[in-house]
Amino acid sequence: MNTVLEQEGVEIIFRGPGKRAQAFRVNTVLGSEMRRLLKEKIAATQKNYDAEDGWIPAEEVLPVLKDPAGRAAACLRGLRHRENITQRTLAAKIGILPHHLSEMEHGKRPIGKAMAKKLAAALKADWRVFL
């Protein structure tokens, strides 16, 4: 896991062997807490994820990513924060109600293929991250 400190928060980039990188933006406090939790997890675990780099699966640190709806919600929130736009602005841009977007960001509303494509166009991302 690499972290890049920026003014508005911390961008966390997850990479795996043969996998595309996934980026999430979180506030600085949460980023610091995640860094601490990662260090604890690596120190406490008996699993040898990758002896050379100290890599561990994102799902081990962020269990919400194990659930497809949680993963899609996390991607949506992260990409919206990366673009520095509000829920209201994004909702207007893609033609939905703001509370529907909020429900998607919290994993309470599914994101279908058509919606994934609208979100991807607005957030400059691959639509498949939302499915």
C-alpha positions in Angstrom: 0.0 0.0 0.0 1.3 3.4 -1.0 0.1 6.6 0.5 0.5 10.0 -1.0 -0.2 13.0 1.3 -2.2 15.8 -0.3 -3.8 18.9 1.0 -7.3 17.6 1.0 -6.4 14.1 2.5 -4.6 10.9 1.8 -4.9 8.9 -1.4 -4.5 5.2 -0.8 -3.5 3.1 -3.7 -4.1 -0.7 -3.6 -2.1 -2.8 -6.1 -1.7 -6.5 -6.4 0.2 -8.8 -8.7 -1.4 -8.7 -12.1 -4.2 -6.4 -10.8 -5.0 -2.9 -11.7 -4.4 -0.3 -9.0 -7.4 1.0 -7.1 -7.3 4.4 -5.4 -9.3 5.7 -2.5 -9.2 9.2 -1.0 -9.7 9.6 2.7 -9.2 12.5 5.1 -5.8 12.9 6.8 -7.1 11.6 10.2 -8.5 8.4 8.7 -5.4 8.0 6.5 -3.2 8.1 9.6 -5.5 5.6 11.4 -5.4 3.3 8.4 -1.6 3.5 8.4 -1.5 2.6 12.1 -3.9 -0.3 11.6 -1.9 -1.7 8.7 1.3 -1.7 10.7 -0.5 -3.5 13.6 -2.1 -6.0 11.2 1.3 -6.8 9.5 3.0 -7.2 12.9 0.2 -9.3 14.4 -0.6 -11.6 11.6 0.9 -15.1 11.2 0.2 -15.0 7.5 3.0 -14.3 5.1 1.3 -12.3 2.5 4.4 -11.1 0.7 7.7 -11.4 2.5 9.5 -9.0 0.2 7.1 -6.1 0.2 4.9 -6.6 3.3 1.8 -6.5 1.1 -1.5 -7.7 2.6 -4.9 -8.0 0.8 -7.0 -4.8 1.0 -9.9 -7.0 2.2 -7.9 -7.9 5.3 -7.6 -4.3 6.4 -10.9 -3.0 5.1 -13.5 -5.8 5.5 -16.1 -3.7 3.7 -14.3 -4.5 0.5 -15.1 -8.2 0.8 -18.8 -7.4 0.0 -19.3 -6.4 -3.7 -21.8 -3.7 -2.7 -19.3 -2.3 -0.1 -16.5 -2.3 -2.7 -18.7 -0.4 -5.2 -19.8 2.0 -2.5 -16.2 2.6 -1.4 -15.1 3.2 -5.0 -17.9 5.6 -5.6 -17.1 7.6 -2.5 -13.4 7.6 -3.2 -13.8 8.7 -6.8 -16.2 11.4 -5.9 -13.8 12.8 -3.3 -10.9 12.5 -5.8 -12.9 14.7 -8.2 -13.7 17.0 -5.3 -17.4 17.2 -6.0 -20.4 17.0 -3.7 -23.1 14.4 -3.8 -25.5 17.1 -4.9 -23.3 18.1 -7.8 -22.7 14.6 -8.9 -26.3 13.6 -8.6 -27.3 16.6 -10.8 -24.6 15.7 -13.3 -25.9 12.2 -13.8 -29.6 13.0 -13.4 -30.6 11.4 -10.1 -31.7 12.5 -6.7 -29.0 13.2 -4.2 -30.4 10.8 -1.6 -30.2 8.0 -4.2 -26.5 8.7 -4.7 -26.1 8.7 -0.9 -27.7 5.3 -0.7 -25.3 4.0 -3.4 -22.3 5.4 -1.5 -23.5 3.5 1.6 -24.2 0.2 -0.2 -27.9 0.5 0.4 -28.9 0.9 -3.3 -27.5 -1.3 -6.1 -25.6 0.3 -9.0 -26.7 -1.3 -12.3 -24.7 -1.3 -15.5 -26.4 1.8 -17.0 -25.8 3.8 -13.7 -22.2 2.5 -13.5 -21.6 3.9 -17.0 -23.1 7.3 -16.1 -21.0 7.4 -12.9 -17.9 6.4 -14.7 -18.3 9.1 -17.3 -18.8 11.8 -14.6 -16.0 10.5 -12.4 -13.4 9.7 -15.2 -13.2 6.0 -14.2 -13.8 2.5 -15.6 -17.5 1.7 -15.1 -16.7 -1.9 -14.0 -15.4 -0.7 -10.6 -19.0 0.0 -9.7 -20.2 -3.6 -10.3 
